[in-house]
């Protein structure tokens, strides 16, 4: 990894502190908004669901009751009209073709009495209209089927409000309000022996809320109450059954929060619960994996930090306590400086990775000459060329331009080349290629090391992944490739690795010009 100056480290620390401050402010804002948020009066989902079911059942029953009353009124009116028409037809059928006094008497004694008795309650009147327009009752049969009256208050009240022409000429039924109640009337006219006209009027009480309908409504009300009670009981059981799985999820999630990663969420066959259980199981696996990776990072980084610290202390004590010539002193000081640089690079990797994962790191994209950037980064490895005899070969096209953040891509190149140096193999050869292609640039870093198993190619980008062929002498934090991955994803770059056991690996990425 790249070596950093003291100023760079200080800037990194300041960026990290600012990021922590921003994160703290962001955490406070949701807390305040939560405090202002109104809490529901009913906090139990099970109880709320049961109440919703009960309210829904009540609304349905009330609507049903209202519709029934409207239907009852309409149905009763239609039924009464049909009945009055039938009664009028039955009464009219008893009229003789020529009506005289004897015919009136016979009709009263037999026909109208029979009709009235069979259709209680009812009133039937037969009357004439004189020249002055006054009504003269011939026969009046009440709802008991008896009695003749020349003066009927009911008849007079009905005739005052009756539409005479509509009822007797138009043949329609008429609903009339009187002091004695509402009556539905139907009339007809008939010829007399002397060429005159008599009128027959059927008057039947129009009372929707009669004894029979009140009984029906009473029974319906009782049934409604019973159904509502049953609906409430069913709602309680249904809500408990439906929220039982949520309770199980809550208990297992609590155990998961306490560090029990062995919990398994099940959905009980329901699609939504199955989807939620799958998501929670996946989250549990990821949390467990992240926890394990965190332990690995802490353990391995601690090991990597301990090694240079031990060497720095040992050589510093040697420099302090032991007399030595100038050459040996310089060598000892050089080891201390190298190990300090190694420790600085390690801390820098951890801070860089933290910034990239938290999204604090800013990107400044612009058109960049990758050829010059790659050459400059490769020159920084001259120390391993001179010290370890590593062959650093390059195949770089001039004018290879892409749009990117120069400093971030420098970091990617440095990490990839450093990784190749660590695994370069016996021939100690590392090849850097920068090639122009349609619409962009392709960069490749190749080593001739032991290679990577095909099953492990996707894992090399993970945090603190090390090849099984690697040893603890390999320098680095194990975060280099993960840092590369984060940067390349931010650039929308295509990247990957090809490898063959015993022949080496090639890490590559492609950047576009736009």
TAFENWO-V948081 format. One line per field, one symbol per residue. psi: psi as a letter, one per 40 degrees, with the letter a starting at -180 (. if undefined). burial: + if it has 16 or more other ideal C-beta (glycine too) atoms within 10 Angstrom, else -. Layout:
BEGIN
psi: ???
burial: ???
END
This chain:
BEGIN
psi: iiiiidddddddddddddddddddddddddddddddhhiidhehddddddddddddddddddddddddddddddddddddddddddddddddeehidhhadddddddddcdddddddefiiihhhhiihadeeihhhdhhhaeefihhhehhddddddddehgddddddefiihhhhieeahihihiiiiiideeahihhhhhhhghdfaddddddddddddddddddddddddddddddddeddddddddddddddeegeeihhiefehdddddddddddddddddddddddddddddddddddddddddddddddddddhhiiddddddddddddddddddddddddddddddddeedhihhhihhgddddddddddeeddddddefhhhiighhieghihihdddddddddddddddddfeadefhhhhhhhiiheaihhhhhifaeihideedeedeihfhhideiieehhieeedddddddddddefihiahiihheeaihhiihiie.
burial: ++-+-------+------+--------------------------+--+++-++--+---+----------+---+---++-+++-++-+++-+++--+---++--++--+++-++--+--++++++-+-----+-+++++++-+------+-++-+++--+-+--++----++-+-+----++++++-+-+-----++++++++++---------+------+---+--+---++--+--++-+---+--+---+------+-+-+-----+--++--+---+-----------++--++--++-++--++--+----------------+--++-++--++++++++-+++-++----+------+++++++--++--+--++----+-+---+---+++-+++-++++++++++++++++++--+++++++++---+++++++++++++-------++++++-+--------+++++++++++++-++-+-+-+-+----+++++++++--
END
